[in-house]
Amino acid sequence: MKIFVAMSGGVDSAVAALLLRREGHDVVGIHLRTGVKSEGAGGTRPRCCGADEADDARRVAAILGIPFYVQDAEGAFRKVIEAFADAYARGETPNPCIACNSEIKFGALLDRARALGADAVATGHYARRVHHRGGWAVARARDLAKDQSYVLYGLRPDEILRARFPLGELRKPEVRRIAAEAGLPVAEKPDSQEICFVPSGDYRDLVRGRRPDAFAKGDIVDTLGRTLGAHEGVASFTVGQRKGLKVAAKEPLYVLRLEPEARRVVVGPRAELGAPGCALDAVTWAAGTPPDAPVAVDVCVRYRAAPVPATVVPTGEKTARVRFGRKAWPLTPGQAAVFYEGDAVLGGGTIRSCS
């Protein structure tokens, strides 16, 4: 089988390529060049899919004896960044990894792989691909501490069919051991901990440069509308946030909701946080179409969050309503709600409103 491997320059994608090579597949390494440079704090060094990472990926490909190419993904990645900034300006909290996976790694890359006669695309994600409900679905990795199935919920049926996740049954120490034993130079390379296009670690640096209106001063108020303090911009906050409010109160206060048009941050005690349900849009289903009736699932409302029992009610081809078995929090507009049946991802969508 001819398989394109998205090689970021890190240890995970390197071992994914190594394992597929050992299985006898015709492996081709592809590095996605985003052209993104660090922003804020005066930085200009390319990050994530930049020159340094491309060099590491190229060295690994040479050791493995596989062809290696660099694919220009700058235009597509810019759209991901702009959508990220737009979401914060709307008072939402986005997860850009979801868009990157569905639109670039299993979008543009898969399109190119097909055009060049490849059968599949593989990544270094910690996830599995399993038979579920008569088709294929993404599923949780064996190593739940590294599981990345949440950010892969947006894959369509044809993309899941052609996806390969060689690390799905492994734990991170095993991956590093395999890399070291094979003499790969990235065996001890640290994991990236920040959003790849925000190397400063503060997303506000990027959003402020693109959407300065999201940093207009405004009021911090309680649910009765009483002013408790002032803020420097709604984009500095996210629902569920407790630290950094700079408001004196008898009990801890949390961000309950953001009102960007009024430039208000609404806060309250933890008891007022959360909701029994939420409305979703941009919903995708592993089967390609929504089920005919409500379905009982476990729902994760944030990356690595504990699953919450819920019922998902399809309300359209791309919309749904989630009813939780108990009050869930924090429900944050812009984040994804991902549906699980056991370990299998049934689908998911973007949280738009909570009630």
N, C-alpha and C positions, 0 to 999 in steps of 0.2 A: 504494500500500500504506500502511495506517495503522500507524505504528510508535511505540511508547512508548520514550523514551530515558531511562535512569536518569542524571540529571544531579547529580553530587556537588558541583558548584561548582568543579571543577578544569578544567584545560585539556583533558584527554583526552576527557572526556564532552562538553565543549562542542564540540570539533571533530567528534566522532562525530555530534552533532545537526546541525552545519553541513553535513557531507558528505551526510547523508541528505536534508536539505532541498534541497541542490543537485541531488540525483538526482530530485527531484520527488515525494518521498514526503510523505504527510500525517503530519507529525511532532508529537508531544506530549511536552513535557518533564515528567518526574516527579522530584521530590526526595524521598528517603526520610528522614523525620525519626525519628531513633532516640531522641532525648531523653537521650542519654548525655552526662554531664559528666565532665570530667577528675577523676581520683581519685588520692589520694596527693599528697604534697608540698603539701597545703593548697589544691589547685586545684579550681575549681568552674566553669570556663568551658566551655561546650558545644564539642564537637569534631566533626570529620569531617562529620557530617550535622546540624550545628547551625545557628543563626541566621545567622552570618556566611557560611557556605557556601551556605545557601539564598538569601541575598541575591545572591551572585555568580552562582548558577545562574539566578535570576530575571532579572538584568540581561542575561545572555547570551540567554535566551529572548526577551526584549523586542527585542534587536537582530536576532535571527533571525526575529522575527515569528511565533512559534509559541506555542500555549497552554502554560501552565505551572501545575502543581499540586504540592502537597505531600501525601505519603501518610504516615500515621502507622504506623511500623514499630517502635515502642518495645517492645511486648510480645514480638515475635519476636526482637528484638535482645537483649533481656534474657536470653532462653533461650540465645543464643549465648554471652553473657558468663558465665552460670552454668556452662555446659558447659566453658568454658575453665578456670574456677577448679577445677571438679571434676576435670578431667584432671590438672592439676598436683598436686592433693592425692593422686591415685592414682600419682604418680611418672611421669606421661606428659608429653609435650611437644606440645601441640596446635597446629594451624594454624587460627585462627578465620576466616580469609578463605574457606576451603573451605566451611564451614557457612554463612557469610553469603551466598555466591554461590548455593548450591543451595537454601537455605531462604528467602531474602529476595529477592535480585535476580532469581532465576529461579524463585522460589516464589511468595511473596505478590504481588510486582509483576506477574508473568506472569498470575496468577489475575485480578488486577484488570484488566489489559489485555484479557484475553479477555472479561471481563464487559462491557467498554465497547466491544467490537467491533474491537479492534486485531488486527492480523495477526502482529505480532512485537514483541519487546523487544530493544533495543540497549543496549550499554554501551561504555565507553571502554577495555575490556580490550584488551591486545595479544595477540590470538589470531586464529585463522581458523576457518572452518567449511568442511569439505571432504567430498566424496563418498568413502566408504570402506566396503569390504565390502558394497556394495549399499545402504548407507544414508548417514546424515550422521554426522560426527564432529567434535569440536573438534580443532584442529591447532595446532602451534607457529606463532607469528608470524614474519614475515620478519625482524624485528629480534630476534635471539635474546637480546640483552642486556636486552630489556624483556619477553620472552615470559612470558605469564601462563597458558598452557594448563594448567599443573600444578594451579592452584587452581580449575580449571573441570571437573575430571574427573568430578565428581559429578552433572553434568547428565544427565537422563534423555533418551531418544530424542525424546519430544515436545517437550522443552525445547530440545534442540539444533535441532530442526526450526524452531522459532520464534525462535531466537537470531540476532542480527546483531552483528558485530564490525567496524565500519567502519575501525578503525585497523590491522587485521591485516597489511596490506601496507606500512605506513608505519614510518618511524623517528621517534624522539622529536623531533629537530631539525626534521623536516618538519612535524610536528604543530604545534610552536610557530610555525613560519613561517606556516602556513596561518591560525592563530589571529591572528597579528599583522597579516597582510594583510587579514583580515576585520574588523579593529578590535575584536576581542574583548578585554575588560578582563582576562581571566585568562591572556593569552598567556605572560606571564613568571611566573605564579604557581608557587612552588616545589612540588615533589612532596612528598607526605606520606611520611615515612620511618619512622614508628612505627606500632604497632598503634593503630588509630583510637580505641579506648576506653582506651588507656594512654598518654596524652600525656606523662607524665613520662619515658617511655622505659624504665621498669623495671616489668615485669609483676608483680614481687613486691609492689609497692604495692597492686595490686588484689587479688591472691590472698590476701595477708595479712589484708585486711579482711573477706574472705568465708569463708576457710578457715584460721583461725588455727591449727588443729591440724596443718596441713601445715608449720608452722614450729616444731614441737617439737624441742628439741635431741636430738642423737644422735651416733653414732660414724661415723667414716670408717675403713673397714677394707680390707684387701687380700683377695685371693681365698681365702686360707687362714683368714680370719676374724680376723687380728691387727689390733688397733686402732692406727691411725696418727695419728689426730687426732679432732677434734670438729667438728660443724657446727651451724648454727642452723635447720635445716629442710630436708627433702628437696626441697621445692618450689623451693629456690634453685639446683638443679642439673639438668642435662640430660645424657643419654648422649652421650659424645664430648667433653664439656667438659674442658679442661685448666687454664685459668686460674681463679684464685680458690679453689683447694683448700686452700691454706695448710697444706700437708703437706710436710715436709722429706724428700727422697728422692734417691738417687744418679742416677736417671733421671726424665725427665718422666712424670708419671702422668696418666691419663685416667679419667673416670667410665665404668665398664663397665656398671653397672646400678644401679637404685635399688630399695630394699626398704622402702617406706613403712610397712608394718605393724611392722617391726622398727626403723624409724627409722634405717636404715643406708644409707650411700653406699659402694658397692663400687668400688674403684679398682685400676688396674693399668697396666702398660706398653702402649704402642700395639700391640704384637704381639698382645695379648690382646683388642684391640678389634675388633668386627665379627663377622660370622657368615656361613655359607654359605647361609642361608635365613631366611625369616620366615613367620609365619602372619598372615593378614589377616582382618578382619571388616568389616562395613558396605561390602562390595564392590559397586560399580556397573559396568555395562558399557554402552558406547555403543550396542550393539545391543539392549540391554534384557534379554538373557539371556546366561548364560555360554556359552562355546564347549563343544562336545561332547568335546574332547580338549585336552591340554596345548598351550600355544601359546608359541612362541619370540618374545620381545619384548626391548626395552630398557626398563629400569625406573629411574625417578628416585625416590630415597628421601628427598629433601628438596628444597624449593624452590630452583631454579637449580642443583641438584647435577648433576654429570656423569652421564649415563645408564650403566647397567651391564647387559651382556647377561645374560639370565635366561630361565628357563622358568616360566610361570605355570600352576599346576595347579588348576583349579576343584575345590573340595571340597564345594560346596553352592551354593544360589542366591545367598547373600550372603557366602560365605567362599571363601578360596583360599590356596594355599601357593606361595611364590616360591622357586625354586632358582636361585641366582646362578651364573654361569659362573666367577666368582672371588669370593673373600671380599669382602663389601661392608661398608663402614662410613661414617659411623656409622648403625647401624640403631636408630632411636629409637622406642620405643612411643609411640603417639599421633600420630606423623607419618604422612603418606600415602605409599604406594608407588604410583606412577602408571605404567601400562603404555603404551608407545609402539610402534607399527609405522610405521617411518619418522617422519614428522612428525605422524601421526594418533594421537590418544589412544584406545586401545582400551578402557581402563577404569582402575580403581584401587580402593584400599581402605585401611583404617587398620591400621597395624602394631600387633599385640597382643603377639607374642612372637617371639623370635629364637633360632635354633639351627642 
